[in-house]
Amino acid sequence: MAFPVELLPDVREHLEHFAGAGRDGHVFLGPRGTPRAALIYQHMVNGRDREIADRWGAMIRKTRSDVDS
């Protein structure tokens, strides 16, 4: 799965606090995670994961720069 490098700190934090334990632990736990994981998978199988990750990264950069201003 491709995701923007800008999101890496947030992914690491999520894994530390919310994901299941161990190498085979679930990344998305609970009722809010299931639909989101399904949507991400749908985008991946469409072959658009890199394009989506790039756009998502741009949105993150813009949001973070707006907050820092």
C-alpha distances in whole Angstrom, upper triangle without the diagonal:
4,7,10,12,15,13,13,16,16,13,15,18,16,15,19,21,19,17,18,20,19,16,16,16,15,13,14,18,21,21,20,16,16,16,14,11,13,12,9,8,11,10,7,10,12,10,10,7,8,12,11,9,12,15,13,14,17,18,18,20,22,23,23,26,28,28,29,32
4,7,9,12,11,11,15,15,12,15,18,17,16,20,21,20,18,21,22,21,19,19,19,18,15,16,20,23,23,21,18,19,18,15,13,15,14,10,11,13,10,8,12,13,10,9,6,6,9,8,6,9,12,11,11,14,15,15,17,19,20,20,23,25,25,26,29
4,6,8,7,8,12,11,10,13,15,14,15,18,19,18,17,20,22,21,19,20,19,18,14,15,19,22,22,19,17,18,18,14,13,15,14,10,12,14,12,11,14,15,13,11,8,7,9,8,5,7,10,8,8,11,12,11,13,16,17,17,19,21,22,23,25
4,5,6,7,11,11,10,13,15,15,16,19,20,20,19,22,24,24,22,23,22,20,17,18,22,24,24,21,19,21,20,17,16,18,16,13,16,17,14,14,18,18,16,13,10,8,10,9,5,6,8,7,5,8,10,9,10,13,14,14,16,18,19,19,22
4,5,5,8,10,10,11,14,15,15,18,20,20,19,22,23,23,21,23,22,21,18,19,23,25,26,23,21,23,23,19,19,21,20,16,19,21,18,17,21,21,19,17,13,11,13,13,9,9,12,10,7,10,12,10,10,14,15,14,16,18,19,19,21
4,6,7,8,10,11,13,14,16,17,19,19,20,23,24,24,23,25,23,22,18,20,23,25,26,22,21,23,23,19,19,22,20,17,20,22,19,19,23,23,21,18,15,14,15,13,10,10,11,9,6,9,10,7,7,11,11,10,12,15,15,15,18
4,6,5,6,9,10,11,12,14,16,16,16,19,21,21,20,21,20,19,15,16,19,21,22,19,17,20,20,16,16,19,17,15,17,20,17,17,21,21,20,18,14,14,15,13,9,11,12,9,7,11,11,8,9,13,12,11,14,16,16,17,20
4,5,5,6,9,10,10,12,14,15,15,18,19,19,18,19,18,17,14,16,19,21,23,20,18,20,21,17,17,20,19,16,18,21,19,18,22,23,21,19,16,15,17,15,12,13,15,12,10,14,14,11,13,16,16,14,17,19,18,19,22
4,5,5,6,9,10,11,12,14,14,18,18,19,19,20,19,18,15,16,19,21,23,20,19,22,22,19,19,22,21,19,21,24,22,21,25,26,25,23,19,19,20,18,15,16,18,14,13,16,16,12,13,16,15,13,16,18,17,17,21
4,5,5,6,9,10,11,11,12,16,17,18,18,20,18,16,13,14,16,18,20,17,15,18,19,16,16,19,19,16,19,22,20,20,24,25,24,22,18,18,20,17,14,16,17,13,12,15,14,11,13,16,14,13,16,18,16,17,21
4,5,5,6,9,10,10,10,13,15,15,15,16,14,13,10,11,14,17,18,16,13,16,17,14,13,17,17,14,16,19,18,18,21,23,22,20,16,17,19,16,13,16,17,14,13,16,16,13,15,18,17,16,19,21,20,21,24
4,5,5,6,9,10,10,13,13,14,14,16,14,14,11,13,15,18,20,18,16,19,20,17,16,20,20,18,19,23,22,21,24,26,25,23,19,20,22,20,16,19,20,17,16,19,19,16,18,21,19,18,21,23,21,22,25
4,5,5,6,8,9,13,13,15,16,17,15,14,11,13,14,17,19,17,15,19,20,17,17,21,21,19,21,24,23,23,26,28,27,25,22,22,24,21,18,21,21,18,17,20,19,16,18,21,19,17,20,22,20,21,24
4,5,5,5,7,10,12,14,15,15,13,11,8,9,11,13,16,13,12,15,17,14,14,18,18,16,18,21,21,20,24,25,25,24,20,21,23,20,17,20,21,17,17,20,19,16,19,21,19,18,22,23,21,22,26
4,6,6,5,8,9,10,11,12,9,9,7,9,10,14,17,15,13,15,18,15,14,18,19,17,18,21,21,20,23,25,25,24,20,21,24,21,19,21,23,19,19,22,22,19,21,24,22,21,25,26,24,25,29
4,6,7,9,9,11,12,14,11,12,10,12,13,15,19,17,15,18,21,19,18,21,22,20,22,25,25,24,27,29,29,28,24,25,27,24,22,24,25,22,21,25,24,21,23,26,24,22,26,27,25,26,29
4,6,9,10,12,15,15,12,12,10,11,11,13,16,15,14,17,19,18,17,21,22,20,22,25,25,25,28,30,30,29,25,26,28,25,23,25,26,22,22,25,24,21,23,26,23,22,26,27,24,25,29
4,7,9,12,14,14,10,9,8,8,7,9,13,12,10,13,16,14,14,18,19,18,19,22,23,23,25,27,28,27,23,25,27,24,22,25,25,21,22,25,24,21,24,26,24,23,27,27,25,27,30
4,6,9,10,10,7,6,5,6,6,10,13,13,10,12,15,14,13,16,18,16,17,21,21,21,23,26,26,25,22,23,26,23,21,24,25,21,22,25,24,22,25,27,25,25,28,29,27,29,32
4,7,9,8,4,5,6,8,7,11,14,15,12,14,17,16,14,17,20,18,19,22,23,22,24,27,27,27,24,26,28,26,24,27,28,25,25,29,28,26,28,31,29,28,32,33,31,33,36
4,7,7,5,8,9,12,11,14,18,18,16,17,21,20,18,21,23,21,21,25,26,25,27,30,29,29,26,28,30,28,26,29,30,27,27,31,30,28,30,33,31,30,33,35,33,34,38
4,5,5,9,10,13,14,17,21,21,18,19,22,21,19,22,24,22,21,25,26,24,26,29,29,29,25,27,30,28,26,29,31,28,27,31,31,28,31,34,32,31,35,36,34,35,39
4,6,9,10,14,15,18,21,21,18,19,22,21,18,20,22,20,19,23,24,21,23,26,26,26,23,24,27,26,24,27,29,26,26,30,30,28,30,33,32,31,34,36,35,35,39
4,7,9,12,13,16,19,20,16,16,20,19,16,18,21,19,18,21,22,20,21,25,25,26,22,24,27,26,24,27,29,26,27,30,30,28,31,34,32,32,35,37,36,37,40
4,6,9,9,13,16,17,13,14,18,17,14,17,19,18,17,21,22,20,22,25,25,26,22,24,27,25,23,27,28,25,26,29,29,27,29,32,30,30,33,35,33,35,38
4,6,6,10,13,13,10,10,14,13,10,13,16,15,14,18,19,18,20,23,23,23,20,22,25,22,21,25,26,23,24,27,26,24,28,30,28,28,32,33,31,33,36
4,6,10,12,12,8,10,13,11,9,12,14,12,13,16,17,16,18,21,21,21,18,20,22,19,18,21,22,19,20,24,23,21,24,26,24,24,28,29,28,29,33
4,7,9,8,5,6,9,8,7,10,12,11,12,15,16,16,18,21,22,21,18,21,22,19,18,22,22,19,20,23,22,20,24,26,24,24,28,28,27,29,32
4,7,8,5,7,11,11,10,12,15,15,15,18,20,20,22,24,25,25,22,24,26,23,22,25,25,22,24,27,25,23,27,28,26,26,30,31,29,31,34
4,6,6,7,10,11,11,13,15,16,17,19,21,22,23,25,27,26,24,26,28,24,24,27,27,23,25,28,26,24,28,29,27,27,31,31,29,32,35
4,6,6,8,9,11,12,14,15,16,18,20,21,22,24,26,25,23,26,27,24,24,27,26,23,25,28,25,25,28,29,27,28,31,31,30,32,35
4,6,7,7,9,11,12,13,15,17,18,19,21,23,24,23,21,24,24,21,21,24,23,20,22,24,22,21,25,25,23,24,28,27,26,29,31
4,6,5,6,9,10,11,12,14,16,17,19,20,22,21,18,21,22,19,18,22,21,18,20,23,21,20,24,25,23,24,27,27,26,29,32
4,5,5,6,9,10,11,13,15,16,17,19,21,20,18,21,22,19,19,23,22,20,22,25,23,22,26,27,25,27,30,30,29,32,35
4,5,5,6,9,10,11,13,14,16,17,19,18,17,20,21,17,18,21,20,18,21,23,21,21,25,26,24,26,29,29,28,31,34
4,5,5,6,9,10,11,13,15,16,17,16,14,17,18,14,15,18,17,14,17,20,18,18,21,22,21,22,26,26,25,28,30
4,5,5,6,9,10,11,12,15,16,15,13,16,17,14,14,18,18,16,18,21,20,19,23,24,23,24,27,28,27,30,32
4,5,5,6,9,10,11,13,15,15,13,17,18,15,16,19,19,17,20,22,21,21,25,26,25,26,30,30,30,32,35
4,5,5,6,9,10,11,13,12,11,15,15,12,13,17,16,14,17,19,18,19,22,23,22,24,27,27,27,30,32
4,5,5,6,9,10,11,10,8,12,12,10,10,14,14,12,15,17,17,17,20,21,21,22,25,26,26,29,31
4,5,5,6,9,10,10,9,13,14,12,13,16,17,15,18,21,20,20,23,25,25,26,29,30,30,32,34
4,5,5,6,9,9,9,13,14,12,13,17,16,16,19,21,20,21,24,25,25,27,30,30,31,33,35
4,6,5,7,6,6,10,10,8,10,13,13,13,15,17,17,18,21,22,23,24,27,28,28,31,32
4,5,5,6,5,8,10,9,10,13,14,14,16,18,19,20,22,24,24,25,28,29,30,32,34
4,5,8,8,11,13,12,14,16,17,17,20,22,22,23,26,27,28,29,31,33,33,35,37
4,5,8,11,11,11,13,15,16,16,19,21,21,23,25,26,27,29,31,32,33,35,36
4,6,8,9,10,12,13,14,16,17,19,20,22,23,25,26,28,29,31,32,34,35
4,6,5,6,9,10,11,12,14,16,17,18,20,21,23,24,26,27,29,30,32
4,6,5,6,9,10,10,12,14,15,16,18,20,21,22,24,26,27,28,30
4,5,5,6,9,10,10,12,14,15,16,18,20,21,22,24,26,27,29
4,5,5,6,9,10,11,13,14,15,17,19,20,21,23,25,26,27
4,5,5,6,8,10,11,12,14,15,16,18,20,21,23,24,26
4,6,5,6,9,10,10,12,14,15,16,18,20,21,22,24
4,5,5,6,9,10,11,12,14,15,16,18,20,21,23
4,5,5,6,9,10,11,12,14,15,17,19,20,21
4,5,5,6,9,10,11,12,14,15,17,18,20
4,5,5,6,9,10,10,12,14,15,16,18
4,5,5,6,9,10,11,12,14,15,17
4,5,5,6,9,10,11,12,14,15
4,5,5,6,8,10,11,12,14
4,6,5,6,9,10,10,12
4,6,5,6,9,10,11
4,6,5,6,9,10
4,5,5,6,9
4,5,5,6
4,6,5
4,6
4
